[in-house]
Amino acid sequence: MKFSIDRDILINGLSVVAGVVEKKQTMAVLANVLFDINGSDLIITGTDTEVQMSVRLLLEMPIDGALRTTIPAKKLLDIAKSLPEKQLIEFSAEDETKLFLRCGKSRFTLSTISANDFPSVEKGEDLASFSLSQQALKGLIDKTSFAMAQQDVRFYLNGMLWELDENVLNCIATDGHRLALSSSESLVDLQAQQPKSQIIVPRKAVLELSRTLSQTEDTVEIFFGANHLYIKNSYFTFVTSLIDGKYPDYKRVLPTNLGRVILGNRQELRDTFNRAAILSNEKYRGIQLMLSPNQMTIQATNPEREEAEDSVMVDYQGDSLEIGFNVSYLIDVMSILQDDQVKISLSNANSSALIQSSESDASLYVVMPMRL
């Protein structure tokens, strides 16, 4: 059995799939990718048994019959990257244990493992389905994923809540100290068995999706299941198991009665926070914000008794107020927001801050205060 594929096309496909493959695996076959060939279609699949990614590539010449085998993912990608651009890579399989590669004068032999040993992530019954552009879905993920927890004992925080609420998809992430919420526009072709449903998508799956999705208006079909999330288009297919747990009621975290409103230039605020962060405590990252009419003063100190003080002009007409925050959390929000003007809303010196664009409430960010 022989087939060939363009080197650059192969690299693009392998790069998408290889991110799912675990570097440290308990089963040898999990270090491999599955090659499934039928005619002129090559489907490459990688999995860690929880997350599965497949891409569909076109062979240069169709083959007679079908071929299924698994190949070491990292070795194959490294070989392909080492070969000259715009070249054909020819493959041949003479038995079930070896795969031979040839490109110009280069020759390689790779060991294979039977496709029968390759696991598959189970996809159960769908509870809801809808379509969304890749750009819109990637935007929702990128605007919220930075707030996900990492290796938190509250396992349900090590992922992202996807909530279908009537005709809108909300993505929510929190690590217990901050919260990010972003909402889509009306969804396309929404079909749901119930008006509202929630799933918790694991952190790794969220990051792989963000890496795979493109900034295009091409749509993807999205399916919610009781135990899975399934996303597909003509190029890739993505399946992940879900985190089984109850996500906190994020609406209770959103602060209310916010009588103090600050409007400021996003880039100026970001630059000021970055300067103050240099001399903040490396562990706790706390800074003090001092508000007075039309001005915000930022102070930072550290255990070496070094100090930083800076100020920035803002639109604020309330009473004087002092409040502490983790400066890294503020910088993250200022880096994610895109509009020139941002709005920061507070109620008192002990309240969380609600941060958003001054022109849109599609994305909201909550940062809890710190006692300094």
N, C-alpha and C positions, 0 to 999 in steps of 0.2 A: 504494500500500500504506500503510495507516494502522493505528496501534496506540496504546494509552495505558497508562500505569502510574502507580501511586501514587508521588509524589515521595519519601516516606520509605523505601519499599521499594527504590526504585532506588538511593538513597544508600547504604543498608546493603549492597546487593549490590556496588556499585561500590567501596566502601571495602575490601571483602574482596579484590577482584580487583586493585585499583590498586596494592597494595603489591608485586606481582610485576613490574609494568611498569617497565622501566628508565628512569631519568631521562635518561641519556645512552645513546643507542642508535645502532647502525651502520645499521639499516634503519628507514625512516620508519614502516613498518607496526607496528613493535614499540612505538611510542608510542600505539598504538590498542588498543582492546578489541574483541573479536569479538562481534557480536550475532547470535545464531542463534535464529530464531523459527519455531515450528511450532505452529499452533493457539493455545492459551492459554499455552504455555510459552515463556519467554525465557531462554536460556542465555547468560550473559556470561562471556567467557574472556579472560584476560590471560596473557602469556608473555614470557620473555626468552630463549627457545629452550632453556633449561636447566631452568627451573621453570615449571609451568603450573597456573593455578588457574581453576576454573569454578564459577559459582553458578547455581542454577535459581530463577527468579522467576516469579510468576504475573501475567499481564496482566489488566487490568480486563475487557477484552472479547477473546474469541478472534478471530483473523483467519482469513480464507480463504487457504489455501496456506501458503507458507513464505517467509522472508526471511533472507538472510545478508549482512552487511556489517560493516565495521570503522569505529569512531568514535574520535576523539582522547580518550584516557582522562581526562587532567587537565582539559581544557576542559569535558567533559561533567559531571564531578564538581563542578567549580567552579560551573557553571551551575545544577545541581540544588540545591547548597547555598545559592545566592543566592535561590532561589524560596521563596515562603511554604510553611509546613508544611501537611501534610494536603491537598495539592492534587494534581490529576491533571496529568501531563505528556503531551501529545499529540505523537506523532511521525508524520511522513509522509515517504515516499521516492518521488520522482517519477522519479529516474534513479539511476545507479550512482555518481554523484560528489557528491551532496548529500543531507543529511538535515535536515529542517525540524522545529523544536521549537516548541511553543506552550503557554503556561501563563498563563491570564488574559489580560492585555494584553501580556505579554512574548512576543517572537518571536526566534528564533535560527536561523541557518543554519550547519551544520557540514559541512566537507569530509570525504568518506569515501574509503577505499581498498578495492579489491576484496577480498572474503574469500578469493579464490583465492591471494592473496599472503601470507596469514596462516600462519605456521609452526605446526607441532604437535610437541610432545614425544613421541618414540616410546615406546610401551609394549610391551615384549617379553613373553616367556613368564614366568609366575609360578612361583616356586620354593616359596613358602610363603604361606599366607593365614590370617588369624585376625581376631577381633573384640575390641574393647576400648572401654570407655566414653570419651567425649570428656574427661571430668574426669580419668580415670586417665592417659590419654595426655598431656594437657596437664601434669599433675603431674610425670610422668617428665621431660618436656622442660624445664620450668621449674626443676626441682631440679638440673639438670645443665648447661644451656646456657651459664651464666655462665663455665664453665671452658673453653669452646672457644677455640682460638687465633684470632687475626685476622691475616691476610696473612703467615702463617708460611711460610718456605721449605720446611718439611716440610708439603707441601700436604695430606696426609692428616689433619693435626691441625686444619685449618680446616673442621671438620665434627664430626659426632657419630656414634659407633659405636652401631648398633642390633644387638643380638645376641639371636637366638632360641636359648635353651638349654632343650631339652625343652619344658616348658609355661610358660616364663617369658620375658618381654621385658626385657632389660637395656639401659639407655641409659648410655653412658660418654662423657665429654668430658675432654680434658686439653690444656693448653698447654705441657707439659713441666716446669712448676713446681708444678702442682697437678692433682688428678684428682677428678672427681665421678662417682659411680656410683649409679644408682637402679634398682630392680627392681620389676616389676609383680607383682600377684597372678596366680594361674593364669589363662591366657588362655581365651577362649571360642572354640569351633569351630575349634581349631587344626588346620590341614592343612599338612604339610610333607613335602617329598621327602627331606629328610635331618634327623636329630635336632637338628643345630646348624648355624646359618648366621649370617653377619655381613654387614652393609652399612654403608657410610659415607655419611651424609646431609650434603650441603653446608650450610654455615652459614646462607646466605640461606634455604634451604628450611626449616631448623629454626625460624628466627625467624618466618617467615611462618605456619608451622603453629601455633606458639604463639599468634600473634595471631588466628588464625582459630578455633581450638578454643574451645569454651565450657565453663563449669563445670557441665555437666549429665551425667546418667547415660545420655543418648542414645549409642548405640553408633556406631562407625565401622568399616568393613571395611578391613583393611590387607593389602596384597599386596607381598611381597618378590620382586624379579626380579634377574636377573644384572646388569642395568644401570639399574634403575629402582626407585623406591618409588611405590606407587599407593595412595591413600587416598580413600574415598568414603563418603557417606551420602546421604540424600534431598535435602540442601540444596547441598552442595559436592562437587567432585571435584578432587583434587590429584595431580599427577604431577611427579616430579623425577628428573633424571638423578643418578647416584651418583658419588662420588669413586672413581676407579680407583686403588687403592693398598692396601698392607698396614698395618693399624693396629697399633700396638705392643701387645705382650702385657700388658694392664693388670694382670693378676693378679700379675705379677712386681713391680709397683709397690706393691702392698698390703703394708704393713709387718707383720712377724711378731715373735713373742717380745716382746710389749709389756708389760713388767713394771711400768710406772708408769701409773697410771690416775687422772685428775682428773675429778671430777664437779662441775659448777657450774651456776648459774642462767644460762640463755642470754642473757636481757635484760641482766643485770648485767655479764656478760662483754662483750657487744656495746657497751654504754655505755662501759665502761672502755677497750676498744680504740679506740673513736671519740675519746675524750678524748686518749689518748696519740698518736693519729695526727696530731693538729693540729701537733705539733712534731717529727714524724718527717721524715726526709730526703724531699723531694718527689719525687726520682727513684727512689730505691731502697726507700723506705717501710719500712725495717727497724725493728723494736722488739726489745727483750730481755725475755724472760720469765724470772723467777727464782722457782723453786718451793721452798717449804718446807712443813712440815706445816700443812695447813688454810689455806694462803695462797698467792696468786699475786701477785707484784709485777711491774708492767710499767714499763719505762723506754724513753724515746725521746730521741734527740738529733738535731741537724741541723748543717749546716756553719756556721751562725751561732752555734754553741755554746749554743744554747737547749736546755733540758732539760724533760722531763715525767716525772713518776713518779706512779704510782697503784697501788692494790692492791685486791684483791677476795677475799672469803672463798670457799674451795673445799673440797671433800672430797678431801684428798690425804694419804696416810700414808707416802709414799716418802721417799727421801733427797733432800737439797737438789740442785737442778739449775738450770743456766742454759742457755738456748737461744734463738736468734734466729729470727724469722719476718718475712715480709712482712705487715704489719698489714692491708693491703687484702684479702689472701686470707682472713685470719681473719674479718674483718668480713663478707665475702661469705657465708661458711658460716653465721655466726651469723644473718644476715638470711634465709637460705633455710630453715634448720631451723625447725620450728614448735613443738615441744614445749618445756616450761619448762626441763627439765634436759638438759644435753648431757654427753657423755663424750669426753674427750680422752685418747688412749692414746699413750705414748711408750716407747722402750726406753733411749735414752741421749741425750747432748747433740748427737749427729750424726744422729739418726734423724728420719725423717719423722713427722709427727703424723697419727694416724687419728682423725677427728672424726665423731661420729654422735649421734643421739638416744640418751638413756640407756634408752629403752623399746623401741627398734626398730632393726634392722640393715638395713631396706629401702633406706636411703640411706647411703652411705659417702663420706667426703671425706678426701683425702690432701693434706697441705700439706708441701712440702719445707722444710727449715730453711735459714737464711741465716747466713753468717759475717759478724759485725759487728766 
